[in-house]
């Protein structure tokens, strides 16, 4: 079905400034609800001006931010709406699914699940509605709305009404990132033979299942010898350095395939994060930070969608971790003031990335704290005072004030930091908050 003025396909998204108030451009979901709600209460929405205008607004949104997964979702929605325009029960069910999606995106679990409960099993089981939920949860997965997929799975899997991709892929990923690691273990136990075992292996380690982690790692070594998790099982710096040679050569090979080292080439040939991540794991801190920041800002400058927001959040976390070790190196080289300024820059970047991550319900922070820091950084490079400062800020963001204070206190008791950071950390510990103003009005 084609609306007047509606084109079923869209061209390349027009250039669009980064919107700090809505960096994931979730106004897209609100526009969907405006359309489905208007259609829900009209006798024939294809003849209703409010419904048609809302559909045209969606078309304009796709022109501004027309990623493939938004386009597929909207085209499927319009197709269903045209086919069921005389069935008010199905129209109401579609509107409730969109309401649930918006609630989940706004971190309102109860309201979202309540909206899904209002949709009957018969409607949810329809092939076209299953397709709608599949495309909506794919949208959530690519936009890092992991809580949305977690709650969609919790609501639909017990009813036997979850699309296959949600139940077998997107829901397990959400459990790993923002859910219960113990619930994820059933997926980890059946992951043998997969081409991506990083998460099952680290999940097993976090859950205290070292036996499972060892067996998964042996399987990974057989199917993909240049895997990253092998570093967690190598105890000596010599063995780690030898494995890193292969990992780093892979990064160089992917870049040289493009015959240039531009930000665009680096962003497009190394996946989401593996260049800066590999460099970080292998102790190439300056190169890792340069790569992560370059890729993050290059992606943010793009028009919209997955290549703009979600990747730069991950890259910026990598830049923060590598930057903390750069500050450590500077301090150990006697450059105390330079190290102090580097750490200040890192703290500012933490606050920036936490703002972006807040739009996903802090969907990345668990893996950064529980895996990147606790497993990889601690094992490969050791815990430094600078990294403890970062760890404390992230724990504070997770609501773990006591753990944050413990991290800052530990930073004070270790190697000597610059005086300005000793004063800052003492103030944070005393106030049990990093948001304390160190200067009075007169002093400032």
N, C-alpha and C positions, 0 to 999 in steps of 0.2 A: 504494500500500500504506500502511496506517495501523497503527502500533503501538498497543498498549494504552497509553493516556495520551499518545499522540503526536498533535499537531495539525499539519496540513500548513502552516498559516499562523501567523504570530505577530503580536501587536499591537505597539503602540509600545514600544520598549525601556524598561525601568524605569530610573529614575534610578540612577546608579552613580558612586561616587567615582573620581576619577582615580587610577590605580594606578601609582606611580612605578617599581615593580619590573617591571611588564609593561604599559607605556603603550599598546601596540598590541594588548593582550589576545590574545597568541598562544597562550595556554592552549587556545584554540579548536582550533588544529591538533593539539595533543597529545591532546585529547579525540577528535578524528577518528581518530587512530592507535589509541587504546585500543579504539575500536569496531571498526575494520577488522581489527585484529590478533586480537581475540577471535573475530570472525566467520570469519577465515581458518582457524582451527584447530578450528572446531566442525563437527559433521556437518550441523546445520541451525540457523543462527544465530538464526532467528526463534523457536526453542524453547529457546535457550541463555540462561540467566539473566544471565551476565556480559555477553553481547552486548547484550541488551535494556537492562540497567542503563546500559551505556555510551551507548546511543542516547538514553536518557532524560536522561542528563547533558548531551548535546548540545542537547536540547530546552531544558533549563534555561539553558544558555549563550546560546541564541538569545533567551530571555526577557530576559536581562540585556543582551545586545548583539546585537539582531536587525536589523542593517542588511540592506538588500535583497540585497546581494551575498553575505553569509553565509547568509541564508535560502535563496537560490536554489541555492547550492552544496550545502548540507545536504539540501535536498529532492531534488535530483538524485542525490546520493550514495545516499540511502535508496531511491530508486526503482530504481537499478541493483542495489543489494544485494538487494532483494527479488526482482528478476527473475533474478538469477544465483546465488541462494543454494545451488543444487545443482551449481554449476560451480566447483570449488576452484581451477582455474587462473586464472579471471577474478578470483575473490575475492583470490587472492594478488597478481595484477597491480594491483588497486585499492590493496591495502595498500602495495605497493611505490611506487606513485605518491604516496601520502600520506607515506611515509617520505622520499621525495625532496623533497617540499615542505617538510617540517620541517627537513631537512638544509640546504636552500637558505636557509630563513628564519634558520637559525642560522649562516649564512655558511660552511657546509661544502660547497664545490663538489664535491670528489671523491666524498664519500659520496652526495650527491644524484645525481650522474651515474651512479654505480655502481648505485644502486637502479633508475634508469630503464633501464639496460642489461639488467637482469634481466627486464624486461617484453618479451615477444615482439612482433614487428611486427604479427602477426595481432590480438593483443589491443589494442595501441595504435591500430590502424586501425578498431576497432569504433566505430560512430557514438556509442554511449552513453559510451564511454571518451573519445572526442574531446570530447564535451560536458563531461565531468568536468574534463579538462585546460583547456578553454576557461574554465570558471567558476573554476578554481583560479588561473589566471594573471590573470584579471580581478580576483580578490581581491588578488593580489600587487600589481597595478597601482594599485588604489585605496588599499591600505595602504602604498604607497611601498616595497614590497619589490622594488626594481628589479633587484637581483642575481638574485633568483629567476627573474624573467622572462628575464634575460640567459642564465642557465644552462639554463633550460628550452628556450629557442630554440637554443642551441648544441648541445644534446643531441638535439633532435627534428627541426630543420630539415634537417640533412644526411641524416636517415633518411626525409625526405619525409612526416613524421608529425606536423607541427605544425598545430594548428588555424589557420584563416585569420586570426582576430583577433590571434593571437600572432605569426604570421610577418609580417603586413603593418602592424601597429600597435604592439603591446606590446613586441615584441623590438626594433624600431628605436628606440623611446623609451628602452629600457634601454641600448642601445648608446650613445646620445647622453649619457645621464646618468651611467652608471657603467662603460661599456665603452670601445671603441676608436673615437675620433672618425673615424678614417680609414675604418673599416668602415661608419660611418653615412653616409659621403659618397654611396654608391650610392643611398640613400634620398633624400638632399638633392637629387641631380641629377634625380630624377624627381618632385619635389614641386611643380612648376609647376602653378598652378591651384588649389592647396590653399587653404583658408580660414584656415590657421594656418601661416605661414612663418617665424615667429620663430626656431625652432630650426634649420631648414635654413640660414637666412641667417647666424646666428651661428656655426654649425658650419663653414660655408664660410670665414668669416673666421678662425676658429681654425686651420683646416687650411691657411691660406695661399692659398685659392682666391678671391681678391678678384673675379675675373671672374665666377665663378658667383654670388657674393654680390650683385654689382651687378645681374645679370640677374634673380635671384630678387626683389630689392628692387623693380626696375621692374615686375615682375609683381604684386607685393604692392601697390604704389602704385595700380595699375590696378583691382585687385579690392577693396581695402580701404584707402582713402586715409588713414584715421585709425589707421594701424598704428604700433606703438611703435618698431620697428627703424629707421624712417626717421630717427630722432634720431641714429643712428650715422653717417649719411651727410651730415648737415648740419654744416657747419664753423663757422658764426658763431653767437654767442649770440643775435643777433636772429632768425635763421632758426629756431633751436631754440625760442626763446620763442614765436614765431608758431605753430609746430606744436603746442607744448604747450597753447596756448589751446584748440585743438580737442579734444585728449586730455582736458584737465581739464573741459571742458564735458560730455564724455561721462560722466565720473564723477558730476558734479552731476546730470545728467539721470537717471541710473539711480537715484540716491538719492531724487530728488524724485518719481519715479514712485510711490514708496511713501508719499509725503507725511509721512515722519518720518525722523529721523536717528538712531534708536536703534542700539545695537550689533547687535541682531538684524537690523534692516533693512539695515544696512551690510554685514553678513556675508553676507546672502542675495542681495543685489542686485548685488554687484560681483564675483561669481565667487570664485576662491580668493585671488587676491593683487593684482588689477589696480588697486584703489583706492590702496592704500599704495604699490604699485610705481610707478604713474603719478605720484603725488605726489612720490615720491623722485626719479624721473628729471627731473621738472620743477622741482626745487629747493625744493619746499615741505616742508622737512625736519621741522619741528615737526608739521605736519598729517599727514605720512606716518607719523611715529613714533606719534602718537596713534592713527591709524587702524589701523596694524598691531598695536599692543599691544591695542587694544580688540577687534579681530576675533579675535586669537589667544586671548585669555583667554575671550572669549565662546564660542568653539568648544570650548575645553578643558572648559568647564563643562557641555557637553552630555553625553548619556549614554554614547556610545561611537562607535567607528567613524570613518569618513572625516571627518565634520564636527568631530571632536574633535581627533585627533592630527595627521594629516598636514597639514592647513591651518595649524595654529598653528606648525608648524616653519617653513614658508615665511614666514609673517607675522613670526615672531620674527627671522628673518634680515633681513627688510626693516627691522624696527625697529632692529636693530643697525647696519645701514648708515646709516640716516637719523640715528641717534643719534650716530654718529661725526662726521658733518658738523655736528650741533648743537654738539658739543664744540669743533669747530674754530671755529665762529662765536663761541662764548663766549670762546675764547682770543683771537681777533682783536679782540674788543670790549673787551679788557682784563680780563675776568673769569677770571683764571688759576685761582684756587682752585675756582670753580664748574665750570670746564671739566675740571679734574682729577677732581673728584667724578663728573661725568657720564661720563668715560672709565672710571672704576672701575665704575660701574653697567653700562656697556656690556660690559666684560670679564666681569663676573659673568653677564650674559645670554648671552655667547658660551659660557661653560662649561655653562650650563643647556641651551642648544639643542644643543650637541654631545652631551650625554647623551641627549637625545631622539633625535637623528639617529643615534646609535650603534646604535639598535635597527633601523635600516634599512641597516646597513653603511655609514653616512655617505652615504646615497643622494642628499642634496641638496648636499653640500659642493663637489663639482666645479663645478656650474653657478654657485654663489655666487662661488667664487674665479676660475674661468677666464672667466666671462662677466660676471656682475654687477659684479665689481670690475675685472677687466682690460679689458673692453670698455666697458661702460656708464659706470661711475663715473669711470674715468680719462679718457674722452673728454668727458663732460659736466661733471664737477665737479672733476677733477684729483685727484691722489694727495696726501693730507695725512698728517702724522705720526700723527694719530689713526686714520686708516684703515689705515695701515701696522701699527699695533699689532694691529688686528683681523685683517689679512691674515696676520701672523705667527702668531697663534693658530690660524688655520684651516690654514695650511701645516703647523704642528706637528702638528695632529690628523691630517693626511694622511700624516704620517711624513716630511715634507720638512724635517728639522731645519735644514739649511744655508739653505734659502730663508727659513725662519722667522727665523733669526738675522740674515740679510741685511735683512729687512724691519724688524726692531727697530733694527738699527744705522743704517739709513737714517732712521728716525724721529728718532734722536738727533742726526743731522747737519743736519736741516732746521730749521724754525722752532722757536723756543724753547718747550719744554714747561715745565710747572710742575716745580719741583725734585723733588717726590715721584715724578713719572713719569720724570724723568731717572735718579734712583736706581734705580727699579724696572727700567727697561729695561737699564741697565748690568748689573744683577744677572742679568737673563734672558740677556743676551748672554754674560756670563762663564760662566754655568752651562749655556748652550745649552739652556735649559728655562725655561718659564714657571711651573713647579711649585716653584721655589726658595723657601725660607722666608727672608724678608729680615731677620727679627729673631731674635736668639739667645733662649734661654729666659729669661735674666736681663732682657733688654730688653723682652720681651713681658710 
